[in-house]
């Protein structure tokens, strides 16, 4: 995995896009899409996009030992 990057302005979201998760994990969007296709990541189809629920994002970040941004912890605590 590459170096995780910050996502700005993403507070109070229940879902993240594959691109947003890729940025958090330091991976490519295609890797995230491949994991979704294989069933390694649970995602929901919303219109033309696949969205990953916050609880799934947290699971992945913790599983791979990546830092969980404060805004994501705070948001999930309110769900």
C-alpha positions as protocol buffer text, in pm:
chain_id: "A"
residue {
  index: 1
  type: UNK
  ca { x: 0 y: 0 z: 0 }
}
residue {
  index: 2
  type: UNK
  ca { x: 116 y: 348 z: -75 }
}
residue {
  index: 3
  type: UNK
  ca { x: 106 y: 647 z: 153 }
}
residue {
  index: 4
  type: UNK
  ca { x: -250 y: 727 z: 270 }
}
residue {
  index: 5
  type: UNK
  ca { x: -372 y: 1075 z: 182 }
}
residue {
  index: 6
  type: UNK
  ca { x: -623 y: 1302 z: 349 }
}
residue {
  index: 7
  type: UNK
  ca { x: -967 y: 1364 z: 209 }
}
residue {
  index: 8
  type: UNK
  ca { x: -1078 y: 1720 z: 265 }
}
residue {
  index: 9
  type: UNK
  ca { x: -1437 y: 1826 z: 321 }
}
residue {
  index: 10
  type: UNK
  ca { x: -1577 y: 1476 z: 376 }
}
residue {
  index: 11
  type: UNK
  ca { x: -1743 y: 1519 z: 712 }
}
residue {
  index: 12
  type: UNK
  ca { x: -2084 y: 1368 z: 795 }
}
residue {
  index: 13
  type: UNK
  ca { x: -2081 y: 1111 z: 518 }
}
residue {
  index: 14
  type: UNK
  ca { x: -2245 y: 772 z: 552 }
}
residue {
  index: 15
  type: UNK
  ca { x: -2075 y: 637 z: 239 }
}
residue {
  index: 16
  type: UNK
  ca { x: -1747 y: 691 z: 59 }
}
residue {
  index: 17
  type: UNK
  ca { x: -1671 y: 637 z: -307 }
}
residue {
  index: 18
  type: UNK
  ca { x: -1410 y: 390 z: -427 }
}
residue {
  index: 19
  type: UNK
  ca { x: -1186 y: 687 z: -508 }
}
residue {
  index: 20
  type: UNK
  ca { x: -1218 y: 830 z: -158 }
}
residue {
  index: 21
  type: UNK
  ca { x: -1139 y: 493 z: 2 }
}
residue {
  index: 22
  type: UNK
  ca { x: -844 y: 451 z: -233 }
}
residue {
  index: 23
  type: UNK
  ca { x: -704 y: 787 z: -119 }
}
residue {
  index: 24
  type: UNK
  ca { x: -745 y: 693 z: 248 }
}
residue {
  index: 25
  type: UNK
  ca { x: -568 y: 361 z: 193 }
}
residue {
  index: 26
  type: UNK
  ca { x: -298 y: 481 z: -45 }
}
residue {
  index: 27
  type: UNK
  ca { x: -424 y: 251 z: -322 }
}
residue {
  index: 28
  type: UNK
  ca { x: -565 y: 296 z: -670 }
}
residue {
  index: 29
  type: UNK
  ca { x: -937 y: 323 z: -736 }
}
residue {
  index: 30
  type: UNK
  ca { x: -907 y: 15 z: -955 }
}
residue {
  index: 31
  type: UNK
  ca { x: -770 y: -192 z: -665 }
}
residue {
  index: 32
  type: UNK
  ca { x: -1071 y: -93 z: -456 }
}
residue {
  index: 33
  type: UNK
  ca { x: -1305 y: -181 z: -745 }
}
residue {
  index: 34
  type: UNK
  ca { x: -1131 y: -519 z: -783 }
}
residue {
  index: 35
  type: UNK
  ca { x: -1179 y: -590 z: -412 }
}
residue {
  index: 36
  type: UNK
  ca { x: -1546 y: -496 z: -442 }
}
residue {
  index: 37
  type: UNK
  ca { x: -1587 y: -727 z: -742 }
}
residue {
  index: 38
  type: UNK
  ca { x: -1421 y: -1013 z: -551 }
}
residue {
  index: 39
  type: UNK
  ca { x: -1646 y: -953 z: -249 }
}
residue {
  index: 40
  type: UNK
  ca { x: -1363 y: -840 z: -20 }
}
residue {
  index: 41
  type: UNK
  ca { x: -1534 y: -504 z: 28 }
}
residue {
  index: 42
  type: UNK
  ca { x: -1907 y: -463 z: 76 }
}
residue {
  index: 43
  type: UNK
  ca { x: -2047 y: -180 z: -135 }
}
residue {
  index: 44
  type: UNK
  ca { x: -2388 y: -59 z: -248 }
}
residue {
  index: 45
  type: UNK
  ca { x: -2492 y: 51 z: -593 }
}
residue {
  index: 46
  type: UNK
  ca { x: -2625 y: 408 z: -582 }
}
residue {
  index: 47
  type: UNK
  ca { x: -2723 y: 528 z: -922 }
}
residue {
  index: 48
  type: UNK
  ca { x: -2421 y: 474 z: -1145 }
}
residue {
  index: 49
  type: UNK
  ca { x: -2177 y: 462 z: -854 }
}
residue {
  index: 50
  type: UNK
  ca { x: -2065 y: 207 z: -598 }
}
residue {
  index: 51
  type: UNK
  ca { x: -2053 y: 347 z: -246 }
}
residue {
  index: 52
  type: UNK
  ca { x: -1883 y: 194 z: 57 }
}
residue {
  index: 53
  type: UNK
  ca { x: -2055 y: 233 z: 396 }
}
residue {
  index: 54
  type: UNK
  ca { x: -1855 y: 407 z: 669 }
}
residue {
  index: 55
  type: UNK
  ca { x: -1857 y: 95 z: 889 }
}
residue {
  index: 56
  type: UNK
  ca { x: -1693 y: -99 z: 605 }
}
residue {
  index: 57
  type: UNK
  ca { x: -1433 y: 175 z: 556 }
}
residue {
  index: 58
  type: UNK
  ca { x: -1351 y: 160 z: 929 }
}
residue {
  index: 59
  type: UNK
  ca { x: -1321 y: -219 z: 914 }
}
residue {
  index: 60
  type: UNK
  ca { x: -1075 y: -201 z: 627 }
}
residue {
  index: 61
  type: UNK
  ca { x: -861 y: 75 z: 778 }
}
residue {
  index: 62
  type: UNK
  ca { x: -836 y: -111 z: 1108 }
}
residue {
  index: 63
  type: UNK
  ca { x: -771 y: -446 z: 937 }
}
residue {
  index: 64
  type: UNK
  ca { x: -473 y: -303 z: 748 }
}
residue {
  index: 65
  type: UNK
  ca { x: -348 y: -101 z: 1047 }
}
residue {
  index: 66
  type: UNK
  ca { x: -405 y: 232 z: 876 }
}
residue {
  index: 67
  type: UNK
  ca { x: -489 y: 550 z: 1069 }
}
residue {
  index: 68
  type: UNK
  ca { x: -858 y: 631 z: 1103 }
}
residue {
  index: 69
  type: UNK
  ca { x: -921 y: 1004 z: 1047 }
}
residue {
  index: 70
  type: UNK
  ca { x: -1088 y: 1178 z: 1339 }
}
residue {
  index: 71
  type: UNK
  ca { x: -1381 y: 1294 z: 1128 }
}
residue {
  index: 72
  type: UNK
  ca { x: -1453 y: 934 z: 1033 }
}
residue {
  index: 73
  type: UNK
  ca { x: -1442 y: 810 z: 1395 }
}
residue {
  index: 74
  type: UNK
  ca { x: -1665 y: 1095 z: 1507 }
}
residue {
  index: 75
  type: UNK
  ca { x: -1918 y: 1039 z: 1230 }
}
residue {
  index: 76
  type: UNK
  ca { x: -1939 y: 664 z: 1290 }
}
residue {
  index: 77
  type: UNK
  ca { x: -1989 y: 717 z: 1665 }
}
residue {
  index: 78
  type: UNK
  ca { x: -2305 y: 914 z: 1585 }
}
residue {
  index: 79
  type: UNK
  ca { x: -2459 y: 641 z: 1368 }
}
